[in-house]
Amino acid sequence: MTLQWTAVAFFLYAEIAVNLILCVPFISAQRWRLVFNWRIWKWLSPYWNKCFFTMIMVLMVLFFDAAREVHKYSSPEPMQEAKVNSNLFDHLHMRLFRAQRNLYISGFSFFLWLVMQRVIILLNQVAVSVENNAGLQAQMENTAKAAKQHQEHNRVLKQTLYDEEKVISEKNQQLKLEVESLSSQLKMAEEAVHKSHTEVEAMNRQAKGLAKEYERLLSDHHQLQNLESAEDKKIQ
């Protein structure tokens, strides 16, 4: 195996190891997000896209080169020549095996490179979604707590209004009773005043009668005095 294909094979093994680590179930997406937020990754982030597309181009070139080699050594012409010479047949099969091996190595490296990139993106998205869900859950809990407090406040207000209405109703009932009592007292007072007016009118009539009787008696008294004085003059 040449140096380039040895490097590609080690790169494939590293990709397999990294993808297996990323798929470990007991490491949560939030932990991976903390790892991806390390300062070293932020420092390498400006170069990451260039490195990613460079590796894609290199792996694609190696993949197409390996595919060309496979097509070259699996075509009918070399096979016909190899049938004549047994050593050439073995050498041809060995080159075909190496070409197929290189094709698989470069193909799987290319595939796992894309898969690793996608897994990292999905882990970040899952971590963000979990954080957003946690925030929404906390917001929902706060909203439910606030709604419960509002319900309790409304219940207290309703109870207060009910108590106030009850107190007002009792006061209105008391005022009604007081108004009825005052009305009855006013009616009794009106009756007493009417009776007093009647008695005053009767007394006024009686006083007028007495005054007339007094005037009559006074006039009779004057007449008697006049008669007595006339008689006294006659006797003299």
Backbone bond lengths (Angstrom), bond angles and torsions (degrees), N, CA, C in turn:
res aa  C-N    CA-C-N  psi(-1)  N-CA   C-N-CA  omega(-1)  CA-C   N-CA-C  phi
1 M - - - 1.463 - - 1.535 109.01 -
2 T 1.317 115.39 128.72 1.460 120.51 -179.22 1.523 110.34 -71.11
3 L 1.325 114.78 172.11 1.460 120.68 -175.78 1.523 111.50 -64.71
4 Q 1.333 116.16 -41.97 1.470 118.44 -177.74 1.516 112.21 -64.77
5 W 1.343 115.74 -39.96 1.461 118.71 -179.56 1.526 111.46 -75.46
6 T 1.335 116.15 -28.94 1.470 118.42 172.58 1.527 110.21 -64.15
7 A 1.340 116.91 -42.25 1.462 120.95 177.61 1.524 111.06 -63.65
8 V 1.347 116.31 -40.16 1.468 119.63 178.74 1.519 110.43 -66.06
9 A 1.333 117.49 -38.23 1.465 120.60 178.71 1.527 110.73 -64.75
10 F 1.344 117.79 -44.51 1.463 120.51 176.98 1.534 110.82 -64.09
11 F 1.327 115.85 -36.64 1.460 119.59 176.69 1.524 110.64 -63.57
12 L 1.352 116.29 -39.13 1.470 120.79 177.02 1.521 111.00 -64.15
13 Y 1.340 116.91 -44.19 1.469 119.45 178.99 1.535 110.64 -63.21
14 A 1.335 115.96 -39.44 1.474 119.19 178.12 1.528 110.63 -64.48
15 E 1.337 116.47 -40.04 1.472 119.66 177.70 1.520 111.09 -62.89
16 I 1.327 116.80 -42.88 1.469 120.38 178.80 1.526 110.30 -60.58
17 A 1.350 116.17 -44.48 1.463 119.78 -179.09 1.528 110.91 -64.40
18 V 1.340 116.60 -43.77 1.468 119.82 -178.95 1.517 111.05 -65.08
19 N 1.338 117.37 -42.89 1.468 120.14 179.25 1.520 111.55 -65.32
20 L 1.330 117.29 -37.93 1.466 119.54 176.74 1.523 110.81 -64.92
21 I 1.342 117.04 -40.78 1.473 120.06 178.31 1.524 110.27 -65.13
22 L 1.359 116.48 -41.27 1.463 119.17 -179.98 1.533 111.99 -65.56
23 C 1.339 115.84 -26.92 1.473 119.58 -178.41 1.522 113.06 -92.57
24 V 1.347 117.33 5.48 1.467 119.35 178.21 1.525 108.35 -62.66
25 P 1.349 118.22 126.82 1.470 119.60 -171.36 1.526 114.96 -72.60
26 F 1.342 118.29 -26.73 1.472 118.42 -174.12 1.530 112.39 -86.85
27 I 1.323 118.41 0.72 1.461 120.90 172.71 1.521 107.18 -101.22
28 S 1.311 115.70 115.53 1.462 120.44 -174.54 1.523 111.00 -76.07
29 A 1.347 113.81 164.11 1.468 119.41 178.75 1.521 111.82 -65.42
30 Q 1.349 117.36 -31.02 1.455 119.91 178.59 1.531 111.62 -64.59
31 R 1.348 116.13 -36.97 1.466 119.53 178.07 1.527 110.64 -67.50
32 W 1.344 115.36 -41.50 1.462 117.89 177.25 1.515 110.62 -64.45
33 R 1.320 118.13 -35.01 1.461 120.42 177.66 1.528 111.04 -64.82
34 L 1.333 116.18 -37.83 1.467 118.96 175.41 1.529 111.16 -63.80
35 V 1.345 114.85 -39.10 1.467 118.32 177.99 1.524 110.58 -66.06
36 F 1.325 117.28 -42.85 1.467 120.75 -179.03 1.527 112.11 -68.23
37 N 1.332 117.13 -18.51 1.464 120.72 179.24 1.521 113.24 -91.74
38 W 1.333 115.91 8.93 1.463 117.85 175.89 1.519 110.46 -61.04
39 R 1.323 115.34 156.24 1.467 120.62 -175.61 1.525 111.34 -65.29
40 I 1.335 117.49 -32.07 1.471 119.79 -178.10 1.527 111.25 -65.30
41 W 1.345 116.12 -36.56 1.462 118.70 178.77 1.520 110.81 -71.31
42 K 1.317 116.49 -34.98 1.468 118.83 175.52 1.528 110.74 -65.25
43 W 1.351 115.72 -34.98 1.446 119.04 178.31 1.529 111.62 -69.78
44 L 1.352 115.89 -34.45 1.470 120.41 -179.22 1.523 112.94 -87.17
45 S 1.321 118.54 -10.33 1.463 120.57 -175.19 1.528 114.13 -58.99
46 P 1.366 120.58 -35.91 1.466 117.59 178.32 1.525 113.53 -64.55
47 Y 1.340 116.52 -24.45 1.464 120.30 -178.19 1.531 112.37 -97.92
48 W 1.326 117.10 -5.33 1.457 119.48 -172.69 1.519 112.03 -66.93
49 N 1.311 118.02 -44.48 1.467 120.50 -178.73 1.524 111.41 -62.85
50 K 1.333 115.63 -41.55 1.465 118.69 178.24 1.523 110.69 -62.76
51 C 1.344 115.92 -44.49 1.465 120.36 179.16 1.519 111.20 -63.48
52 F 1.340 116.43 -40.48 1.459 120.50 -178.61 1.529 111.25 -62.92
53 F 1.326 117.10 -50.08 1.464 120.08 -178.62 1.526 111.67 -70.87
54 T 1.336 117.44 -29.64 1.469 119.74 175.99 1.516 110.71 -65.09
55 M 1.361 116.29 -44.08 1.463 119.55 178.52 1.525 111.01 -64.84
56 I 1.341 116.62 -36.99 1.466 119.06 177.33 1.522 110.51 -62.00
57 M 1.333 116.82 -44.55 1.461 120.03 179.99 1.524 110.91 -64.33
58 V 1.335 117.56 -43.38 1.473 120.78 -179.86 1.521 110.81 -62.82
59 L 1.321 116.47 -46.80 1.470 120.18 -179.02 1.520 111.32 -66.65
60 M 1.326 117.76 -36.10 1.465 119.94 176.59 1.523 111.09 -65.36
61 V 1.340 117.11 -41.73 1.474 120.38 177.67 1.524 110.70 -62.26
62 L 1.337 115.91 -45.14 1.465 119.64 178.71 1.522 111.50 -64.66
63 F 1.362 116.30 -38.17 1.460 119.53 179.20 1.527 111.13 -64.73
64 F 1.313 116.93 -45.74 1.470 119.39 -179.95 1.530 111.54 -68.66
65 D 1.339 116.57 -33.23 1.474 119.39 175.71 1.522 110.49 -65.02
66 A 1.367 115.61 -42.71 1.471 118.79 178.31 1.525 110.77 -66.41
67 A 1.329 117.23 -38.47 1.472 120.09 177.41 1.525 110.66 -63.82
68 R 1.346 116.73 -38.32 1.471 119.78 177.31 1.513 110.25 -64.05
69 E 1.363 116.93 -41.10 1.458 120.03 179.37 1.526 111.25 -64.80
70 V 1.329 116.25 -40.68 1.469 119.41 178.22 1.511 110.46 -63.03
71 H 1.324 116.41 -44.83 1.465 119.61 178.75 1.516 111.12 -63.77
72 K 1.358 116.19 -36.34 1.466 120.38 -178.76 1.521 111.38 -65.01
73 Y 1.342 115.82 -45.87 1.468 118.25 -174.49 1.528 113.12 -88.03
74 S 1.329 118.32 -6.44 1.469 120.18 177.03 1.526 112.05 -104.95
75 S 1.326 118.41 3.64 1.468 121.48 178.26 1.527 110.36 -73.21
76 P 1.311 119.54 159.58 1.481 122.60 -175.67 1.526 113.77 -65.58
77 E 1.322 119.06 -33.81 1.467 120.77 -174.14 1.518 112.80 -63.54
78 P 1.367 119.54 -50.47 1.479 117.47 177.38 1.521 112.78 -62.64
79 M 1.340 116.45 -32.24 1.462 118.65 179.41 1.525 111.53 -65.86
80 Q 1.290 117.36 -39.27 1.478 120.48 178.53 1.518 111.12 -66.22
81 E 1.337 115.80 -38.96 1.465 119.10 177.46 1.525 111.13 -68.15
82 A 1.372 116.05 -35.58 1.461 119.25 -178.20 1.516 112.10 -71.13
83 K 1.315 118.25 -25.04 1.469 120.06 179.67 1.534 111.49 -66.71
84 V 1.308 115.01 -26.05 1.464 118.81 -179.69 1.522 110.59 -74.15
85 N 1.324 116.38 -41.44 1.460 121.95 -176.69 1.532 108.25 -115.80
86 S 1.330 116.78 120.96 1.469 121.12 -177.71 1.519 111.29 -68.10
87 N 1.347 117.38 -37.78 1.468 119.11 178.46 1.527 110.90 -64.39
88 L 1.293 116.48 -39.31 1.451 120.71 177.60 1.532 110.91 -66.57
89 F 1.350 115.47 -33.81 1.473 119.39 178.42 1.531 111.17 -64.92
90 D 1.336 115.74 -44.10 1.473 119.03 177.84 1.525 111.20 -65.37
91 H 1.347 115.40 -42.66 1.463 118.60 179.15 1.534 111.02 -62.57
92 L 1.329 115.93 -38.98 1.460 120.05 179.42 1.527 111.24 -64.94
93 H 1.332 115.68 -43.76 1.472 118.80 178.39 1.529 111.24 -65.29
94 M 1.324 116.09 -36.29 1.471 118.83 177.14 1.534 110.53 -64.43
95 R 1.324 118.05 -43.63 1.460 120.70 178.01 1.531 111.32 -65.76
96 L 1.346 115.72 -37.09 1.466 119.12 177.51 1.516 110.98 -66.21
97 F 1.333 116.91 -40.87 1.459 120.78 177.69 1.536 110.65 -62.14
98 R 1.334 117.09 -43.47 1.458 120.50 179.17 1.525 111.00 -65.10
99 A 1.333 115.42 -39.51 1.463 118.31 179.01 1.529 111.09 -65.05
100 Q 1.333 116.33 -41.89 1.470 119.33 177.88 1.526 111.20 -66.00
101 R 1.361 115.10 -39.88 1.472 118.78 176.93 1.522 110.37 -61.11
102 N 1.316 116.71 -46.33 1.465 120.19 178.93 1.526 111.16 -63.33
103 L 1.337 116.30 -35.58 1.470 119.39 177.88 1.523 110.65 -63.71
104 Y 1.326 116.45 -44.76 1.460 119.85 179.98 1.535 111.07 -66.12
105 I 1.349 115.62 -42.09 1.464 118.80 -178.79 1.530 110.83 -62.82
106 S 1.340 116.04 -48.86 1.469 119.19 -179.03 1.527 111.32 -67.55
107 G 1.341 117.42 -38.25 1.470 120.27 179.50 1.512 112.53 -65.00
108 F 1.340 115.63 -46.77 1.468 118.34 179.11 1.529 111.45 -68.84
109 S 1.338 117.32 -33.91 1.459 119.47 176.35 1.525 110.66 -63.20
110 F 1.330 115.45 -44.35 1.459 120.09 178.38 1.529 110.91 -62.50
111 F 1.340 116.28 -44.58 1.457 121.03 -179.22 1.523 110.97 -64.89
112 L 1.346 118.07 -46.70 1.461 120.75 -177.76 1.521 111.55 -69.97
113 W 1.315 117.43 -27.29 1.466 120.06 175.60 1.530 110.31 -64.34
114 L 1.336 116.11 -43.94 1.468 120.15 176.75 1.529 111.00 -67.29
115 V 1.348 116.12 -40.26 1.465 120.03 -179.67 1.529 110.52 -64.11
116 M 1.341 116.93 -41.94 1.467 119.94 -179.28 1.523 110.67 -63.36
117 Q 1.349 115.56 -43.04 1.461 118.83 177.45 1.525 111.03 -60.07
118 R 1.342 116.06 -43.70 1.468 120.21 -179.05 1.526 111.26 -67.84
119 V 1.323 117.53 -38.26 1.473 120.64 179.22 1.521 110.45 -63.77
120 I 1.330 117.23 -41.44 1.466 120.66 178.80 1.521 110.31 -62.64
121 I 1.346 116.29 -44.35 1.468 119.96 178.87 1.526 110.86 -61.97
122 L 1.357 115.24 -43.76 1.464 118.69 -179.30 1.523 112.03 -66.19
123 L 1.338 117.15 -36.29 1.465 119.66 177.79 1.532 110.65 -64.19
124 N 1.342 115.88 -41.88 1.467 118.64 176.31 1.517 111.75 -63.09
125 Q 1.339 116.09 -42.41 1.463 119.23 179.59 1.527 111.27 -65.18
126 V 1.328 116.30 -40.41 1.471 119.62 178.07 1.524 110.72 -63.65
127 A 1.354 116.12 -42.27 1.467 119.21 179.11 1.524 110.92 -62.91
128 V 1.349 115.92 -43.09 1.467 119.22 178.24 1.522 110.42 -63.77
129 S 1.352 116.34 -41.45 1.467 119.68 179.22 1.518 111.63 -63.52
130 V 1.340 115.99 -40.67 1.472 119.71 178.53 1.519 110.14 -64.63
131 E 1.345 116.93 -42.48 1.464 119.36 177.98 1.524 111.25 -63.75
132 N 1.355 115.22 -42.38 1.469 118.46 177.85 1.519 111.01 -64.08
133 N 1.344 116.26 -40.26 1.464 119.54 178.14 1.520 110.98 -64.47
134 A 1.347 115.20 -38.95 1.472 117.86 177.31 1.524 110.79 -64.19
135 G 1.363 115.00 -41.53 1.466 118.08 176.92 1.513 112.37 -63.62
136 L 1.360 115.23 -42.32 1.458 118.95 178.02 1.522 111.39 -65.35
137 Q 1.349 115.67 -37.86 1.463 119.18 178.01 1.521 110.80 -63.68
138 A 1.359 115.32 -43.99 1.462 118.42 177.29 1.526 111.26 -63.96
139 Q 1.350 115.62 -39.17 1.467 119.17 178.45 1.522 110.68 -65.45
140 M 1.351 116.00 -40.72 1.462 119.54 177.42 1.520 111.18 -63.99
141 E 1.341 116.30 -40.51 1.464 119.04 178.05 1.523 110.87 -64.20
142 N 1.353 115.72 -42.28 1.470 118.87 177.68 1.518 111.10 -64.09
143 T 1.358 115.34 -39.98 1.464 119.31 178.66 1.526 110.73 -64.86
144 A 1.351 115.51 -43.14 1.463 118.76 178.47 1.530 110.93 -64.22
145 K 1.342 115.49 -38.73 1.467 119.14 178.11 1.518 110.63 -65.19
146 A 1.358 115.43 -43.14 1.466 119.21 178.49 1.523 110.82 -64.03
147 A 1.362 115.87 -41.08 1.465 119.30 178.30 1.531 110.98 -63.46
148 K 1.329 115.73 -39.32 1.457 119.31 177.72 1.524 110.87 -64.84
149 Q 1.349 115.73 -40.76 1.465 119.11 177.26 1.524 110.84 -64.20
150 H 1.356 116.34 -40.52 1.461 119.49 177.77 1.528 110.79 -63.51
151 Q 1.341 115.61 -41.34 1.464 118.67 177.79 1.522 111.26 -62.12
152 E 1.345 115.80 -42.64 1.459 119.40 178.44 1.523 110.57 -64.52
153 H 1.361 115.09 -40.62 1.459 119.27 177.98 1.520 111.01 -63.54
154 N 1.348 116.12 -42.76 1.470 119.70 177.57 1.521 111.91 -63.36
155 R 1.352 114.27 -38.07 1.465 117.67 178.49 1.524 110.44 -64.35
156 V 1.348 115.32 -42.07 1.472 118.97 178.68 1.521 110.47 -64.41
157 L 1.358 116.16 -41.29 1.460 119.31 178.61 1.525 111.11 -63.81
158 K 1.340 116.20 -42.46 1.464 119.04 178.26 1.521 111.11 -62.24
159 Q 1.349 115.24 -42.38 1.458 118.79 178.61 1.522 110.66 -64.09
160 T 1.364 116.14 -41.17 1.462 119.92 178.25 1.521 111.21 -63.44
161 L 1.355 115.36 -44.26 1.469 118.99 178.15 1.519 111.48 -62.83
162 Y 1.344 114.81 -39.81 1.467 118.67 178.66 1.521 110.36 -63.53
163 D 1.359 116.20 -43.51 1.469 119.27 178.61 1.525 111.01 -64.13
164 E 1.369 115.13 -41.64 1.463 118.06 179.03 1.526 111.28 -64.86
165 E 1.334 115.97 -42.00 1.463 118.64 177.03 1.522 111.26 -62.38
166 K 1.332 115.88 -37.63 1.458 119.50 178.18 1.521 110.58 -65.16
167 V 1.370 115.17 -44.47 1.468 118.79 178.81 1.519 110.44 -63.27
168 I 1.360 116.10 -43.46 1.472 119.95 179.34 1.521 110.85 -63.05
169 S 1.359 115.36 -39.54 1.461 118.74 178.16 1.523 111.14 -63.75
170 E 1.340 115.38 -41.81 1.461 118.42 178.10 1.526 110.92 -64.72
171 K 1.357 115.72 -41.06 1.467 118.82 178.34 1.527 110.67 -64.60
172 N 1.339 115.39 -41.43 1.467 118.67 177.54 1.518 111.37 -61.84
173 Q 1.349 115.70 -38.99 1.459 119.28 177.91 1.525 110.55 -64.66
174 Q 1.362 115.04 -42.82 1.462 118.44 177.58 1.527 111.51 -63.47
175 L 1.360 115.33 -42.99 1.461 118.73 177.90 1.521 111.37 -62.92
176 K 1.326 115.68 -37.94 1.459 119.23 177.96 1.520 111.09 -63.07
177 L 1.353 114.44 -43.76 1.459 118.22 177.69 1.519 111.02 -63.71
178 E 1.365 116.04 -40.60 1.457 118.79 178.80 1.523 111.13 -65.07
179 V 1.371 116.08 -40.17 1.467 119.65 177.95 1.516 110.57 -62.88
180 E 1.344 116.12 -42.83 1.473 118.91 177.52 1.520 111.14 -62.56
181 S 1.379 114.80 -40.85 1.466 118.06 178.82 1.525 111.02 -64.79
182 L 1.335 116.38 -44.20 1.461 119.87 178.56 1.524 111.12 -65.17
183 S 1.339 115.84 -36.87 1.466 118.63 178.07 1.522 110.98 -63.14
184 S 1.359 114.88 -43.80 1.468 118.08 178.38 1.528 111.03 -64.70
185 Q 1.365 115.95 -40.65 1.463 118.93 177.71 1.531 110.85 -64.39
186 L 1.375 115.94 -40.36 1.457 119.36 177.92 1.519 111.22 -63.49
187 K 1.324 115.17 -40.26 1.469 118.58 177.92 1.520 110.85 -63.27
188 M 1.351 114.96 -42.89 1.461 118.15 177.78 1.520 110.77 -64.19
189 A 1.344 115.74 -38.67 1.468 118.32 178.84 1.517 110.65 -65.85
190 E 1.339 117.32 -40.66 1.458 120.54 177.97 1.525 110.70 -61.83
191 E 1.348 114.21 -41.90 1.464 117.74 177.72 1.527 110.91 -63.32
192 A 1.362 114.99 -41.82 1.471 118.41 178.57 1.519 111.14 -63.94
193 V 1.342 117.19 -40.48 1.469 120.76 178.54 1.514 110.33 -64.68
194 H 1.357 114.93 -43.10 1.462 118.54 178.55 1.531 110.84 -61.13
195 K 1.316 115.09 -42.42 1.461 119.59 178.19 1.518 110.52 -64.17
196 S 1.343 115.34 -39.68 1.478 118.61 178.75 1.520 110.58 -64.66
197 H 1.366 116.35 -42.42 1.461 119.66 177.42 1.520 110.37 -59.85
198 T 1.338 114.63 -41.12 1.471 118.28 179.81 1.519 110.16 -63.07
199 E 1.329 116.22 -44.37 1.464 119.82 179.88 1.528 111.07 -65.25
200 V 1.385 114.76 -39.17 1.472 117.55 178.85 1.513 110.76 -64.37
201 E 1.333 117.70 -41.38 1.460 120.90 178.14 1.536 111.14 -63.24
202 A 1.344 114.60 -40.16 1.473 118.20 178.27 1.530 110.66 -64.86
203 M 1.338 115.41 -40.96 1.454 119.22 178.45 1.524 110.79 -66.55
204 N 1.384 115.18 -38.81 1.466 118.08 177.12 1.534 110.95 -62.07
205 R 1.332 115.17 -43.97 1.478 118.03 178.13 1.532 110.00 -62.47
206 Q 1.331 115.53 -42.18 1.463 118.90 179.87 1.524 111.28 -64.59
207 A 1.375 114.68 -38.66 1.468 118.47 178.93 1.512 110.72 -65.95
208 K 1.340 115.67 -40.56 1.469 118.81 176.98 1.538 111.49 -61.74
209 G 1.342 115.11 -42.06 1.473 119.12 178.32 1.528 111.34 -62.36
210 L 1.351 115.01 -42.28 1.457 119.22 178.95 1.522 110.84 -64.91
211 A 1.339 114.24 -38.79 1.482 117.23 179.62 1.513 110.54 -64.63
212 K 1.318 117.27 -42.33 1.462 120.97 177.58 1.530 110.49 -62.36
213 E 1.348 114.63 -43.40 1.467 118.74 179.30 1.515 110.51 -64.16
214 Y 1.375 115.16 -38.32 1.455 119.36 179.03 1.523 110.77 -65.39
215 E 1.315 116.99 -41.58 1.470 121.10 178.31 1.538 110.79 -64.01
216 R 1.343 114.62 -40.07 1.482 118.30 179.07 1.523 110.78 -64.50
217 L 1.336 114.01 -44.49 1.462 117.49 179.49 1.525 111.20 -65.22
218 L 1.367 115.24 -37.48 1.449 119.17 179.29 1.537 111.36 -64.89
219 S 1.349 114.87 -40.41 1.478 118.27 178.61 1.528 109.93 -66.83
220 D 1.335 117.21 -38.18 1.475 120.77 176.88 1.521 110.75 -63.35
221 H 1.316 114.82 -39.98 1.454 120.30 179.85 1.516 110.63 -63.99
222 H 1.349 116.17 -42.84 1.473 119.57 176.83 1.522 111.08 -62.58
223 Q 1.327 114.93 -41.08 1.471 117.89 179.74 1.538 110.80 -63.18
224 L 1.319 116.97 -41.65 1.460 120.66 178.98 1.523 111.17 -63.62
225 Q 1.329 114.79 -41.90 1.455 118.40 177.71 1.527 111.22 -61.90
226 N 1.336 115.39 -41.53 1.479 119.40 179.25 1.536 110.74 -62.96
227 L 1.349 115.97 -41.34 1.466 119.80 178.85 1.531 110.89 -63.44
228 E 1.309 117.16 -43.94 1.468 121.67 -179.04 1.530 110.01 -62.21
229 S 1.340 115.66 -43.24 1.449 118.57 -179.78 1.531 111.37 -65.72
230 A 1.336 116.68 -34.38 1.469 120.25 178.85 1.511 109.34 -68.48
231 E 1.288 121.35 -41.73 1.424 125.11 -179.71 1.514 109.97 -64.66
232 D 1.336 116.84 -41.60 1.460 119.86 -179.93 1.521 111.00 -61.54
233 K 1.318 116.58 -37.97 1.459 120.10 178.75 1.533 110.57 -65.75
234 K 1.327 117.62 -39.98 1.464 121.51 179.64 1.538 110.39 -64.53
235 I 1.263 119.21 -38.78 1.470 122.24 -178.33 1.525 109.15 -67.31
236 Q 1.218 120.91 -37.42 1.436 123.80 179.36 1.529 110.47 -70.73
